[in-house]
Amino acid sequence: MFRNLINTFLNCFKIPELKSRILFTLGLLAVCRLLAVIRIPGLNGDALSAFFASQSGSGGLLGMYNTFAGGAFEHCAIGSLGIMPYISATIIIQLLTAVWPRLSKLAREEGGRTKIIQYGRYLTVALCVGQGFYFASNWLHPQTIFNGFQGQLVLIDNKVLYFFLAVTVMTAGTMLLMWLGEQITERGIGNGVSLVITIGILARLPQAVHAAREMFWPSGGGEATHSALGTGLLLVVLLFAVVGGVIAITQAQRKIPVQYASRMVGQKMYQGGTNYMPLRVNYAGVMPIIFAQSILMFPQPVLQWLANHLPMMRDQILVVAAAMGYGSWMYMFIYSLMILFFSYFWVATQFNEIQIADDLKKNGGYIPGVRPGQGTSDYLHKAMSRITLAGAIFLTIIATIPIILYKQLAIDQNVSQFFGGTSILIAVGVLLDTMRQVESHLMMRHYDGFLKKGRIRGRF
């Protein structure tokens, strides 16, 4: 098996077009990594890097943001905002297209998709400016965002110049990452923006390996924080179980049989036949987790602000803030409910069973045993609701594993992030899609691909 895998990799470089696409992709991903280490002028990134190192991965929401930025945030790099503003803008535009009739009509017009993409880019710039100004303000007084930080990050005395420089550089860094992702999609092996996120996540792997080694075999001669044998075996088994589960659920589908009747179009006769409509179990992907994390970032800072401005209720507000803190049982309970809710919300906005039923009826297709039209729509709605529940429960389990490892078992966050959550979902999903892209090139040239069976099988 290992030998066949090596031969498949070697075959990738025997096809000139595929070879050039792979090398082009690797070159642009290297540029993305440079954006994560080149610091913004006038900022003391060394001090912040030392703080992150002393805080065992920084912990909490800042650690998650730093992960998506590929470690750029802890270096005060020009790519500190990462690609997430573009992802957020794209999600917002998709949701508005689903619920706003004007955008929905524009999406169906000729050239409408181009305009919608342009609107997404404008929104990306606006989000970059807002987030850049927020981080630039906190870097002036780092103790407000980095609890326990001692030191000065901003080395520029002119505050107007500092804000202009920091916000402009961070915005330009995100727009450059967006452009690089689009170039990878067009001229590389595809999934450009997703690969930019994935390479940032995988770039944290050496640091996670080092942190895991320090837990069991400290280099400074100190005492190990965990039992090397028991905890180590548990983590290895959990890692294989999580990765296997993510692969299985990511590929799982329910295949709905569709029968097409023979029909005459013009003077041409089209024969009928049987086909399948694949319904993905994890239709929402990683979106519910991102939505839940984004919303839960706000309650604790807001409660801290209220505690500082309402001294009469300070004690009560601080109690609520502690209960809503990252990793608390209340946080995980609300987090789980929000993932379940947003799983159905995303399916409701993106999966249009009425339109699918109408398209089947127009093309002479029907589901055996189900009446066309409204009956087909109701059938698809019930089927999608059932498999969405399975996918949502799976997402909830995967999302809470890193939090439990970090907060309850005191596992370093650099290590725990690879045992679930958005990191492992994005990395596994993108790598599977990339393998399919490469395999399509190999199959066209009659080479064996990575996926021996070649096709995804339904699991429900």
C-alpha positions in Angstrom: 0.0 0.0 0.0 2.8 2.4 0.9 4.6 1.5 -2.3 1.5 2.2 -4.4 1.2 5.6 -2.7 4.8 6.5 -3.5 4.2 5.5 -7.1 1.1 7.7 -7.3 3.1 10.7 -6.1 5.8 10.0 -8.6 3.2 9.7 -11.4 2.0 13.2 -10.5 5.3 14.6 -11.8 5.2 12.6 -15.0 2.3 14.7 -16.3 3.8 18.1 -17.4 0.6 20.1 -16.8 -0.1 18.5 -13.3 3.6 19.0 -12.4 3.5 22.7 -13.2 0.3 23.1 -11.3 1.7 21.4 -8.2 4.9 23.4 -8.3 2.9 26.7 -8.8 0.7 25.8 -5.9 3.7 25.1 -3.6 5.4 28.3 -4.6 2.3 30.5 -3.7 1.8 28.6 -0.5 5.4 29.5 0.4 4.6 33.1 -0.2 1.6 32.8 2.1 3.9 31.5 4.9 6.2 34.5 4.4 3.2 36.8 5.1 2.9 35.1 8.5 6.4 35.9 9.6 7.1 39.4 8.2 6.2 41.8 10.9 4.3 45.1 10.6 6.8 48.0 10.8 6.9 49.7 14.2 5.7 46.7 16.3 7.6 44.6 18.8 6.6 41.1 17.6 9.3 39.4 19.7 7.6 40.4 22.9 4.2 39.1 21.8 5.7 35.8 20.5 7.4 35.3 23.9 4.0 35.9 25.6 2.2 33.3 23.4 5.0 30.8 24.1 4.7 31.4 27.9 0.9 31.0 27.8 1.0 27.4 26.4 -0.6 28.3 23.1 -2.3 31.4 24.5 -5.5 29.5 25.1 -9.1 30.3 24.3 -10.3 32.3 21.4 -7.1 34.2 20.8 -5.4 30.8 20.3 -8.1 29.8 17.8 -7.7 33.1 15.8 -3.9 32.7 15.8 -4.4 29.1 14.4 -6.5 30.3 11.5 -4.0 33.1 10.8 -1.2 30.5 10.6 0.6 31.9 13.6 0.8 35.4 12.0 -1.1 37.0 14.9 1.5 36.1 17.5 4.2 37.6 15.4 2.3 40.9 14.6 2.8 39.9 11.0 1.4 41.6 7.9 -0.9 38.6 7.5 -2.3 38.9 11.1 -5.9 39.0 9.9 -5.4 35.9 7.8 -7.9 34.9 5.2 -10.8 34.9 7.6 -12.2 38.3 6.7 -12.6 37.1 3.1 -14.3 33.9 4.4 -16.6 35.9 6.6 -17.5 38.2 3.7 -18.2 35.2 1.4 -20.5 33.6 4.0 -22.4 36.9 4.6 -22.9 37.3 0.8 -24.1 33.7 0.5 -26.6 34.1 3.3 -27.8 37.5 1.9 -28.2 35.9 -1.6 -30.4 33.2 0.0 -32.7 35.6 1.9 -32.6 38.8 -0.1 -34.6 38.6 -3.4 -32.6 41.3 -5.2 -29.3 39.4 -4.7 -31.0 36.1 -5.5 -32.3 37.6 -8.8 -28.9 39.0 -9.6 -27.2 35.6 -9.0 -29.4 34.1 -11.7 -28.7 36.8 -14.3 -25.9 36.6 -16.8 -22.8 38.1 -15.3 -24.5 38.4 -11.9 -22.1 36.0 -10.2 -19.2 38.3 -11.1 -20.9 41.3 -9.5 -21.7 39.3 -6.3 -18.0 38.2 -6.1 -17.1 41.9 -6.5 -19.5 42.8 -3.7 -17.8 40.2 -1.5 -14.4 41.8 -2.2 -15.7 45.2 -1.2 -17.1 43.7 2.0 -13.7 42.0 2.7 -12.0 45.4 2.6 -14.5 46.8 5.0 -14.1 43.9 7.4 -10.3 44.1 7.2 -10.4 47.8 8.1 -12.7 47.2 11.0 -10.8 44.2 12.4 -7.4 45.9 11.7 -8.5 49.0 13.7 -9.7 46.8 16.5 -6.4 44.9 16.8 -4.3 48.1 16.3 -6.2 49.7 19.2 -5.6 46.7 21.5 -1.9 46.6 20.6 -1.6 50.1 22.0 -2.8 48.7 25.4 -2.1 45.0 25.1 -3.1 44.1 28.6 -6.7 44.6 27.6 -6.6 41.7 25.2 -3.6 39.7 26.4 -4.2 39.0 30.0 -1.0 39.1 31.9 1.1 40.6 29.1 4.0 42.8 30.3 5.7 45.0 27.7 5.2 47.5 24.9 4.1 46.4 21.5 3.9 49.7 19.6 7.2 51.5 19.0 5.8 54.4 16.9 5.1 57.6 18.9 2.9 59.1 16.2 -0.4 57.3 16.8 -2.1 58.6 13.6 0.8 57.2 11.6 0.7 54.0 13.5 -3.0 53.4 12.9 -2.7 54.2 9.2 0.3 52.0 8.8 -1.0 49.0 10.8 -4.5 49.0 9.3 -3.3 49.5 5.7 -0.6 46.8 6.0 -3.0 44.2 7.5 -5.7 45.0 5.0 -3.2 44.6 2.1 -1.9 41.4 3.6 -5.4 39.8 3.6 -6.2 41.0 0.1 -2.9 39.5 -1.1 -3.8 36.2 0.6 -7.2 36.3 -1.2 -5.5 37.0 -4.5 -3.0 34.2 -4.0 -5.9 31.8 -3.2 -7.7 32.7 -6.4 -4.5 32.2 -8.4 -4.1 28.7 -6.9 -7.7 27.9 -7.8 -7.3 29.1 -11.3 -3.8 28.0 -12.2 -2.9 25.5 -9.4 -4.6 22.4 -8.2 -7.7 24.1 -7.0 -9.3 24.9 -3.6 -7.0 28.0 -3.3 -8.5 29.8 -0.3 -9.1 26.5 1.5 -5.4 25.5 1.0 -4.3 28.9 2.4 -6.2 28.1 5.6 -5.0 24.5 5.7 -1.3 25.4 5.2 -1.6 27.8 8.1 -3.1 25.1 10.3 -0.5 22.5 9.3 2.2 25.0 9.9 1.4 24.7 13.6 2.0 21.0 13.6 5.8 21.2 14.5 4.9 23.4 17.5 2.2 20.9 18.5 4.7 18.0 18.4 7.2 20.1 20.5 4.4 20.9 23.0 3.4 17.2 23.2 7.0 16.2 23.8 7.3 18.8 26.6 4.3 17.3 28.3 5.8 13.9 28.6 9.5 14.4 28.4 10.4 18.0 29.4 13.7 19.2 27.8 14.7 21.3 30.8 14.8 18.4 33.2 11.5 19.5 34.8 8.7 17.2 35.9 6.3 15.8 33.2 2.8 17.2 33.4 1.2 13.9 32.3 1.7 10.2 32.5 3.7 9.4 29.4 2.3 5.9 28.8 -1.4 6.3 29.6 -2.1 9.7 28.3 0.1 9.2 25.2 -1.7 6.0 24.2 -5.1 7.7 24.8 -4.1 10.6 22.6 -2.9 8.4 19.8 -6.1 6.3 19.8 -8.2 9.5 20.0 -6.3 11.0 17.0 -6.9 8.0 14.8 -10.6 7.8 15.9 -11.2 11.5 15.2 -9.5 11.5 11.8 -11.3 8.3 10.7 -14.6 9.7 11.9 -14.1 13.0 10.1 -13.2 11.2 6.8 -16.2 8.9 7.1 -18.7 11.6 7.8 -17.2 14.0 5.3 -17.6 11.5 2.5 -20.9 10.0 3.8 -23.9 10.4 1.5 -27.4 9.2 1.2 -28.2 8.4 -2.4 -31.8 9.1 -3.4 -32.8 7.1 -6.5 -34.2 9.2 -9.4 -36.0 7.7 -12.3 -36.1 9.6 -15.6 -38.8 8.9 -18.2 -38.2 8.9 -21.9 -39.0 12.3 -23.4 -38.9 14.1 -26.7 -37.0 17.4 -26.9 -37.5 18.9 -30.4 -36.9 16.1 -32.8 -34.5 14.2 -30.5 -35.6 11.4 -28.3 -34.0 11.0 -24.8 -34.1 7.6 -23.2 -35.0 7.3 -19.6 -32.8 5.8 -16.9 -32.0 5.6 -13.2 -29.7 8.0 -11.5 -28.9 9.0 -7.9 -29.2 12.3 -6.0 -26.4 12.4 -3.3 -27.4 14.1 -0.1 -24.4 14.8 2.1 -24.6 13.9 5.8 -22.4 16.8 6.8 -24.0 19.2 4.3 -23.1 22.3 6.4 -19.4 21.4 6.6 -17.5 23.5 9.1 -19.9 26.5 8.9 -21.9 25.8 12.1 -18.7 25.7 14.2 -17.5 28.9 12.7 -20.8 30.6 13.3 -21.0 29.4 16.9 -17.4 30.4 17.6 -17.9 33.9 16.1 -20.9 34.6 18.2 -19.5 33.3 21.5 -16.5 35.6 21.1 -18.6 38.5 22.1 -20.4 37.7 25.4 -17.3 37.7 27.7 -15.7 41.0 26.4 -19.1 42.7 26.6 -19.6 41.4 30.2 -16.2 42.6 31.1 -16.9 46.0 29.7 -20.2 46.2 31.6 -18.5 45.1 34.9 -16.1 48.1 34.5 -18.8 50.6 33.8 -21.5 49.3 36.2 -19.7 49.1 39.6 -23.0 48.5 41.4 -23.5 45.1 39.6 -19.8 44.3 39.1 -19.8 41.1 41.2 -22.9 39.7 39.6 -21.7 40.4 36.1 -18.2 38.9 36.8 -19.9 35.7 38.0 -21.9 35.5 34.7 -18.7 36.3 32.8 -16.8 33.5 34.5 -19.7 31.1 33.8 -19.5 32.1 30.1 -15.7 31.8 29.9 -14.1 29.7 27.3 -14.2 26.0 28.3 -16.7 26.3 31.0 -19.6 23.8 31.1 -22.1 26.6 30.3 -20.0 27.7 27.4 -19.9 24.1 26.0 -23.6 23.7 26.5 -24.5 26.8 24.6 -21.8 26.0 22.1 -23.3 22.6 21.4 -26.9 24.0 21.0 -25.6 26.7 18.6 -23.9 24.1 16.4 -27.1 22.1 16.2 -29.1 25.2 15.4 -26.7 26.5 12.7 -26.4 23.1 11.1 -30.2 23.2 10.3 -30.0 27.0 9.6 -27.3 26.5 6.9 -29.2 23.6 5.3 -32.4 25.7 5.3 -30.7 28.6 3.5 -28.6 26.6 1.1 -30.6 23.4 0.3 -33.7 24.4 -1.7 -35.8 21.3 -1.9 -38.7 23.1 -3.7 -36.4 24.2 -6.6 -34.9 20.7 -6.8 -38.4 19.1 -7.0 -39.4 21.6 -9.7 -36.3 20.9 -11.7 -36.9 17.1 -11.5 -40.5 17.6 -12.6 -39.4 19.8 -15.6 -36.8 17.2 -16.7 -39.1 14.3 -16.4 -37.5 12.9 -13.3 -39.2 11.5 -10.2 -38.3 9.5 -7.1 -39.8 6.0 -7.2 -42.8 5.8 -4.9 -43.0 9.6 -4.3 -45.4 11.9 -6.2 -43.7 14.7 -8.2 -43.9 18.3 -7.1 -44.9 19.0 -3.5 -44.6 15.3 -2.5 -41.0 15.2 -3.7 -40.2 18.4 -1.9 -41.6 17.0 1.4 -39.7 13.8 0.9 -36.4 15.6 0.4 -37.1 17.9 3.4 -37.7 14.9 5.7 -34.7 13.0 4.4 -32.4 16.0 4.7 -33.6 16.8 8.2 -32.8 13.3 9.4 -29.3 13.1 8.0 -28.6 16.7 9.1 -29.3 15.6 12.7 -26.6 12.9 12.4 -24.2 15.4 10.9 -24.9 18.0 13.5 -24.4 15.6 16.4 -21.1 14.6 14.9 -20.0 18.2 14.5 -20.9 18.9 18.1 -18.8 16.0 19.4 -15.8 17.0 17.1 -16.1 20.6 18.2 -16.1 20.0 21.9 -13.2 17.4 22.0 -10.4 20.1 21.8 -12.1 22.2 24.5 -12.4 19.2 26.9 -8.8 18.2 26.3 -7.5 21.8 26.8 -9.7 22.9 29.8 -10.5 19.6 31.6 -7.4 17.5 30.9 -4.9 20.4 30.7 -3.6 19.4 27.3 -1.7 22.2 25.5 -4.0 23.9 23.1 -1.4 23.6 20.3 -1.8 19.8 20.8 -5.6 19.7 21.4 -6.5 21.6 18.3 -5.4 18.7 16.1 -7.9 16.4 17.9 -11.1 18.0 16.6 -12.8 21.3 16.0 -12.4 23.4 12.9 -8.7 22.7 12.4 -9.1 19.0 11.8 -12.4 19.4 9.8 -10.8 21.9 7.5 -7.5 20.1 7.0 -9.1 16.7 6.3 -11.8 18.1 4.1 -9.4 20.2 2.0 -6.9 17.4 1.7 -9.6 15.0 0.5 -10.8 17.5 -2.1 -7.2 18.2 -3.3 -6.6 14.4 -3.7 -9.8 14.2 -5.9 -8.5 17.1 -8.0 -5.1 15.5 -8.5 -6.8 12.1 -9.1 -8.9 13.6 -11.9 -5.7 14.5 -13.8 -4.2 11.1 -13.2 -7.3 9.2 -14.4 -7.4 11.3 -17.6 -3.9 10.1 -18.3 -4.7 6.5 -17.3 -2.7 6.5 -14.1 -3.9 5.0 -10.8 -5.2 7.6 -8.4 -5.1 8.0 -4.7 -8.6 6.7 -4.2 -8.6 3.1 -5.4 -12.4 2.8 -5.6 -12.5 6.2 -7.2 -16.0 7.0 -6.0 -17.7 7.9 -2.8 -20.2 5.4 -1.4 -23.3 6.3 0.6 -23.3 5.2 4.3 -27.0 5.6 5.0 
